[in-house]
């Protein structure tokens, strides 16, 4: 078979960083991408790994990846898998790689007793939205994602809400 999905190893960190950079460029967020190989090595393969990565190889070339981690649904009282990033290099699109990565994660979710597989998608990425909907995924338009980062995260951690 020309497609191989495999669990990433520490030796894959430079490749993972390269794929993340490709994703950041595609999403027009290269300026926000500060991931380093050292940080990836620590947080993916260190003492307490925070996420997992599956590498897709097509005809013996690195074609894409999926980075995911477990979350927990209090309503289901079961874990879930949250897909943080899915990226297929442009030259490899249209070969079923994205679908294979999602099928792999769905299988892992079932194998691990998870109640769901979920992810976010940028609202302008209509190609991805259409792809996900064809696979049976449905948007949760009644939810809004909030995020606290940088100085706002530090301020919150120090007990202030930033309001005067």
N, C-alpha and C positions, 0 to 999 in steps of 0.2 A: 504494500500500500504506500502511496506517496505522501500521506499525512501521518505524522507522529505527534502525539500529545504526551508530554512528560513533565514530571514534577521538577521544578528548578532546584539547583544545587548552589552552594556558595560560589562555585566556579562560574556560574551564570550571571553573577552580579554586574559585570561590565555590559553584558547583553541586555539585562533588565534595564539598566540605566539608559542605554541607547534606545530601547523601545519606549521608555517613558518620555524621553526627549522627542521622539517621533510623535507620540500622542499629544504632547504639549504643543508642538508645532501645528498639528492638525486642528487642535481646539483653539488655536490662536492665544495660547497661554504660556508661551515659552518664557516670558518674563517672570512668571509665577513659579516656575519649576526650579527649585533649589536642591533637589535630591542629589546626594552624592553617593558614590560607591560605598564609602565608609558607613554612611547612615543606613543604606540598604542592607549591607552585610550585618550590621548590628541588629536592625529591627526585623529582618526576615529570617536570619539564621543564628542570631545570638542566643544568649541564655534563656530569654523569654521571647520567642518569635511572636510577632503581632499579626502577621499575614502570611499567606501562601501564594505561590506563583506557579502557574502551568505555562510551559513554553510550547508553542506550536511550531513544528518543523515541517516544511513542505518540500519534498524532493531534496532532502538533506540541507535545506537552508532555513535559517530562523525567519519565521513568517509573522509571528505575533505572540501575544501573551494575554493571560487573564490573571489579575491580582485580586485576591479575595480574603475575607476573614469571617469569623463567626460573630453573629450578634445574637440577641435573645428576644423572643416575643413573650411578653408577660401574658397576653391574652391567650396564646397557644400553649404557654408553659413549655416551650420547646426552643431549641436553637434554630437559627437560620443562617444562611450564607448571604453575605453582602458582597456583591461584585463591585469593587472600587474602580477597576479599570479593565477594559477589554480593548485591545488594539490589534489590528491586522495591517501590516505594511501595505501601502497602496498597490504595489506590484503583485501582491498575493490575494487581493480581494476578488471575490467571485468564484472561489474554489471551495466554498463551504467551510472555511476555517473558523469564522466567527460562530457559525451554527454548531460546529463540532466542539468548540470551547464551551459554549452554553450548555450543550447536551452533557458534556463531561461534568460541569458544575451541578447540573440537575441530578445526575447520577450520584455524585458525591453527597448532595443534600439528602437524597433518599437513603443512601448507605449509612449516613451519619445520624439519621433520625430527625432531620431538620423539617420544620413546617413550612419553610418558604425560601425562595431565592429571589433577591431583589437588588435593584441598582437604580442609579439616577442617570438621566441623559440630558444634555443641553437642549433647550427648547428649539434652537435653530437647526439642530442636526436631524433634518427630516428623513434623510436616508436611514439613519440608525433607528429612528422612531418607527418607520415603516417596517424595517427588518424585524424589530422586536415584536411589533404587533402581529406580523405574519407568523411568528413563533408562538403566539398565544398570550404574550405579555400585555398587561393593561396598565395604563397610566393611573396614578392616584392623584387626580387633579385637586382633590379636597385637602391635600396636605401641602404645606410649604416648608422647605428645608431652611433651617437657620444654622448659622455657623459663627463661631467666635474664634478669631485667630489673632496673632501678633500682640500689639499693645492692648487691644480690647480683652484678650485672654488673660494677660498679666494683670490688668486692672480688675477684672472679675475675680481672679484667684486671690487678689489682695483684699477682697472684701468690699470693693466699691462697684457700683453699677454705672459709674460714669455720669450720672445725673447730678445736677446741682440743686 
